[in-house]
Amino acid sequence: MVRAADRAERPARTSVWLEGKAPRGGGARGGQPPSLDRDRITAVTAALLDAEGLAKFSMRRLAAELNVTAMSVYWYVDTKDDLLELALDAVYGELELPDPDAGEEDWRDQLRAIASGYRALLVRHPWVSPLAGTFLNIGPRSVAFSRTVQRVIRRTGLPPHRLAGAISAVFQFVYGFGTIEGHFTLRSAEAGMSPDEYFQQALSTARQAPELGEVLDESAQLMRARGGRTVEEMYERDFHFALDLVITGIETVVLRGEP
């Protein structure tokens, strides 16, 4: 265990995965409750983040949920950031990743499956998107996700110098879409409303501002043309069409044989 004074004197952290503190499996240490280990601490951390959000998470709150002292948690991790990084990698394990070596499977279908799973992850765990932009994302599950993405994109037929751009086009889009959808879902829940109720209230509030009349009318026309009776249906249509646009763009570049 690292003392608080020692933690204060340490240089800026890099990653829990680079500091010898996060073996791939975690067992209970001597003198600690037998029911307590790093895997359980990580799982409870993720559950608390789901239930209460990133802003309310603390080591003290975690210890209370585990029914131990905060000092007991520090036997397994040095800082709250270590725990957040471990929880972030743990939820990446929820993704069902295709086998890029399965020659009978089309890369388009595999890419759609990965993108849809990643979007669902971001919506299911709204705290993931800010943490994914905070840490290095080099835990084993995150690396497995990144490696699968790279191997599927390689199957598109794009030249090597276009692969990184294609990955950005797909997954920065998914990251942004999933983040916005997740935050909207979270705000709805915090307001005690369904997404549809929250959406209608937001529209009603916006209509009270006369200067927004024109843009609201234009937005209403777009939404009617798109179709969908619920917020969920609107998100589904927009996401899959936008993803198809990106995939079509990749196909077009490959067919043109552009350098």
C-alpha positions as CSV (number, residue, x, y, z in Angstrom):
1,M,0.0,0.0,0.0
2,V,1.2,3.5,-0.8
3,R,0.9,6.2,1.9
4,A,-0.9,9.5,1.1
5,A,2.4,11.3,1.6
6,D,4.1,9.1,-0.9
7,R,1.4,9.6,-3.4
8,A,1.7,13.3,-3.1
9,E,5.5,13.2,-3.9
10,R,5.1,10.9,-6.9
11,P,5.5,12.4,-10.4
12,A,2.5,12.8,-12.7
13,R,0.8,9.4,-13.4
14,T,1.0,7.8,-16.8
15,S,-1.3,4.8,-16.6
16,V,-2.2,2.1,-14.1
17,W,-1.2,-0.4,-16.8
18,L,2.3,1.0,-16.9
19,E,3.0,1.2,-13.2
20,G,3.1,-2.4,-12.2
21,K,-0.2,-2.1,-10.3
22,A,-2.7,-3.8,-12.5
23,P,-2.0,-7.4,-13.2
24,R,-4.5,-9.1,-15.5
25,G,-6.2,-10.8,-12.6
26,G,-6.4,-9.5,-9.0
27,G,-6.5,-11.6,-5.8
28,A,-7.0,-10.5,-2.2
29,R,-3.9,-9.4,-0.4
30,G,-2.8,-10.7,3.0
31,G,-4.7,-9.2,6.0
32,Q,-7.6,-7.9,3.8
33,P,-11.2,-9.2,3.7
34,P,-11.3,-12.4,1.7
35,S,-14.3,-11.1,-0.3
36,L,-12.3,-8.1,-1.4
37,D,-10.1,-8.2,-4.5
38,R,-9.3,-5.9,-7.4
39,D,-11.8,-7.4,-9.7
40,R,-14.6,-6.9,-7.2
41,I,-13.5,-3.4,-6.5
42,T,-13.4,-2.6,-10.2
43,A,-16.9,-4.1,-10.8
44,V,-18.4,-2.1,-7.9
45,T,-16.7,1.0,-9.2
46,A,-18.3,0.6,-12.6
47,A,-21.7,-0.1,-11.0
48,L,-21.5,3.1,-8.9
49,L,-20.5,5.2,-11.9
50,D,-23.6,3.8,-13.7
51,A,-25.9,4.5,-10.8
52,E,-24.5,7.9,-9.6
53,G,-22.3,9.3,-12.3
54,L,-18.7,10.4,-12.5
55,A,-19.0,13.6,-10.5
56,K,-20.3,11.9,-7.4
57,F,-17.8,9.0,-7.4
58,S,-15.3,9.0,-4.5
59,M,-13.1,6.5,-2.7
60,R,-15.1,7.0,0.4
61,R,-18.4,6.3,-1.4
62,L,-16.9,3.2,-2.9
63,A,-15.6,1.9,0.4
64,A,-19.1,2.4,1.9
65,E,-20.6,0.4,-0.9
66,L,-18.0,-2.4,-0.3
67,N,-18.6,-2.2,3.5
68,V,-14.9,-1.7,4.1
69,T,-12.7,1.3,5.1
70,A,-11.2,3.6,2.5
71,M,-7.8,2.5,3.5
72,S,-8.7,-1.1,2.6
73,V,-9.3,0.0,-1.0
74,Y,-5.8,1.6,-1.1
75,W,-4.3,-1.9,-0.6
76,Y,-5.3,-2.5,-4.2
77,V,-5.0,0.8,-6.0
78,D,-3.1,4.0,-5.2
79,T,-5.5,6.6,-6.5
80,K,-9.1,7.2,-7.7
81,D,-7.7,7.6,-11.2
82,D,-6.3,4.1,-11.0
83,L,-9.8,2.8,-10.3
84,L,-11.4,4.8,-13.0
85,E,-9.0,3.6,-15.5
86,L,-9.6,0.0,-14.4
87,A,-13.3,0.4,-14.6
88,L,-13.0,2.0,-18.1
89,D,-11.1,-1.0,-19.4
90,A,-13.5,-3.4,-17.6
91,V,-16.6,-2.2,-19.5
92,Y,-14.8,-2.5,-22.8
93,G,-15.0,-6.2,-22.1
94,E,-18.8,-6.0,-22.7
95,L,-18.2,-5.5,-26.4
96,E,-18.7,-8.5,-28.6
97,L,-15.9,-8.3,-31.1
98,P,-16.0,-10.2,-34.5
99,D,-13.2,-12.4,-35.7
100,P,-11.4,-10.4,-38.4
101,D,-9.9,-13.6,-39.7
102,A,-13.3,-15.1,-40.5
103,G,-13.0,-14.9,-44.2
104,E,-16.7,-15.6,-44.9
105,E,-17.8,-12.5,-43.0
106,D,-18.0,-9.2,-44.9
107,W,-15.9,-6.4,-43.5
108,R,-18.9,-4.0,-43.8
109,D,-21.0,-6.2,-41.5
110,Q,-18.2,-6.6,-39.0
111,L,-17.6,-2.8,-39.0
112,R,-21.3,-2.2,-38.5
113,A,-21.4,-4.6,-35.6
114,I,-18.4,-3.1,-33.9
115,A,-19.7,0.5,-34.4
116,S,-23.1,-0.4,-33.1
117,G,-21.7,-2.1,-30.0
118,Y,-19.4,0.8,-29.2
119,R,-22.3,3.2,-29.6
120,A,-24.4,1.1,-27.2
121,L,-21.6,1.0,-24.7
122,L,-21.3,4.8,-24.7
123,V,-25.1,5.2,-24.2
124,R,-25.2,2.5,-21.5
125,H,-22.3,4.0,-19.6
126,P,-22.3,7.8,-20.1
127,W,-19.1,8.1,-17.9
128,V,-17.1,6.2,-20.5
129,S,-16.8,9.0,-23.0
130,P,-15.1,11.6,-20.7
131,L,-12.8,8.9,-19.3
132,A,-11.9,7.6,-22.8
133,G,-10.6,11.1,-23.6
134,T,-8.7,11.2,-20.3
135,F,-6.7,8.0,-20.1
136,L,-4.4,6.2,-22.5
137,N,-6.8,3.3,-23.1
138,I,-4.1,0.7,-23.1
139,G,-5.8,-1.9,-20.8
140,P,-6.2,-5.4,-22.3
141,R,-9.8,-5.1,-23.3
142,S,-9.4,-1.6,-24.8
143,V,-6.4,-2.9,-26.8
144,A,-8.4,-5.9,-28.0
145,F,-11.1,-3.5,-29.2
146,S,-8.5,-1.2,-31.0
147,R,-6.8,-4.2,-32.6
148,T,-10.0,-5.7,-33.9
149,V,-11.0,-2.3,-35.4
150,Q,-7.6,-2.0,-37.1
151,R,-7.7,-5.5,-38.5
152,V,-11.3,-5.1,-39.9
153,I,-10.4,-1.8,-41.5
154,R,-7.4,-3.4,-43.2
155,R,-9.8,-5.7,-44.9
156,T,-11.5,-2.8,-46.7
157,G,-8.8,-2.7,-49.4
158,L,-7.8,0.9,-48.5
159,P,-4.1,1.6,-49.0
160,P,-2.1,1.6,-45.7
161,H,-1.8,5.4,-45.5
162,R,-5.6,5.8,-45.6
163,L,-6.4,3.3,-42.8
164,A,-5.9,5.7,-39.9
165,G,-8.2,8.2,-41.5
166,A,-10.9,5.6,-42.1
167,I,-10.7,4.5,-38.5
168,S,-11.1,8.2,-37.4
169,A,-14.0,8.7,-39.8
170,V,-15.9,5.7,-38.3
171,F,-15.1,5.8,-34.7
172,Q,-14.9,9.5,-34.0
173,F,-18.3,9.7,-35.5
174,V,-19.5,6.9,-33.3
175,Y,-17.9,8.4,-30.2
176,G,-19.6,11.7,-30.8
177,F,-23.0,10.2,-31.6
178,G,-22.9,7.8,-28.7
179,T,-21.7,10.6,-26.3
180,I,-24.5,13.0,-27.3
181,E,-27.2,10.2,-27.2
182,G,-25.9,9.0,-23.8
183,H,-25.9,12.4,-22.3
184,F,-29.4,13.1,-23.6
185,T,-30.6,9.8,-22.1
186,L,-28.9,10.7,-18.8
187,R,-30.5,14.1,-18.6
188,S,-33.9,12.6,-19.3
189,A,-33.5,10.2,-16.4
190,E,-32.2,12.9,-14.1
191,A,-35.3,15.0,-14.9
192,G,-37.5,12.0,-14.1
193,M,-38.8,11.7,-17.6
194,S,-38.6,9.4,-20.5
195,P,-36.5,10.6,-23.5
196,D,-39.7,11.3,-25.4
197,E,-41.2,13.4,-22.6
198,Y,-37.9,15.3,-22.1
199,F,-37.7,15.9,-25.9
200,Q,-41.2,17.3,-26.0
201,Q,-40.5,19.5,-23.0
202,A,-37.3,20.8,-24.5
203,L,-39.2,21.7,-27.7
204,S,-42.0,23.4,-25.8
205,T,-39.4,25.5,-23.9
206,A,-37.5,26.4,-27.0
207,R,-40.7,27.6,-28.7
208,Q,-41.1,30.3,-26.1
209,A,-38.1,32.1,-27.6
210,P,-39.4,33.9,-30.7
211,E,-35.9,34.2,-32.2
212,L,-35.7,30.4,-32.5
213,G,-38.9,30.2,-34.5
214,E,-37.3,29.9,-38.0
215,V,-34.7,27.3,-37.0
216,L,-37.3,25.2,-35.1
217,D,-39.5,25.2,-38.1
218,E,-36.6,24.0,-40.3
219,S,-35.7,21.4,-37.8
220,A,-39.3,20.2,-37.6
221,Q,-39.4,19.7,-41.4
222,L,-36.2,17.6,-41.2
223,M,-37.6,15.5,-38.4
224,R,-40.9,14.9,-40.3
225,A,-39.0,13.9,-43.4
226,R,-36.7,11.5,-41.4
227,G,-39.7,9.8,-39.8
228,G,-39.8,8.0,-36.5
229,R,-42.3,8.4,-33.7
230,T,-40.0,8.2,-30.8
231,V,-36.6,9.5,-29.8
232,E,-35.2,6.0,-29.9
233,E,-36.4,5.5,-33.5
234,M,-34.9,8.9,-34.6
235,Y,-31.5,8.0,-33.1
236,E,-31.6,4.6,-34.8
237,R,-32.4,5.9,-38.2
238,D,-29.8,8.7,-38.0
239,F,-27.1,6.5,-36.7
240,H,-27.4,3.7,-39.2
241,F,-27.8,6.0,-42.2
242,A,-24.8,8.1,-41.1
243,L,-22.8,4.9,-40.6
244,D,-23.8,3.7,-44.1
245,L,-22.6,7.1,-45.5
246,V,-19.2,6.6,-44.0
247,I,-19.0,3.0,-45.2
248,T,-20.0,4.0,-48.7
249,G,-17.3,6.6,-48.6
250,I,-14.7,3.9,-47.8
251,E,-16.1,1.8,-50.7
252,T,-15.9,4.7,-53.1
253,V,-12.2,5.5,-52.3
254,V,-11.4,1.8,-52.7
255,L,-13.2,1.5,-56.1
256,R,-11.5,4.7,-57.4
257,G,-8.2,3.3,-56.5
258,E,-7.1,6.7,-55.3
259,P,-3.6,7.0,-53.9
